[in-house]
Amino acid sequence: MTDEKIARINELYHKSQTPEGLTAEEKEEQQALRKQYVEDFKRNLRGTLENVDIKEKDGSITHVKDIPNKKKKC
């Protein structure tokens, strides 16, 4: 995400806190920008974690990307 888009997210947030608030179009823009920001953050985090190695107590190395993905059941 570019610095301009992050600045726009902040600008829209600050405008939403004013008495005039956001227009319907600005609210939609804000939602879209926030969604993109979260998706970019998750993608960057996954990329970082895929390059992490864990040194076990026995000295072996486990690559995080090789650990099975276990999802919690609710």
Buried (B, 14 or more C-beta within 10 A) or exposed (E): BEEEEEEBBEEBEEBEEEEEEBEEEBEEBBEEBEEEBEEEEEEEEEEEEEEEEEEEEEEEEEEEEEEEEEEEEE
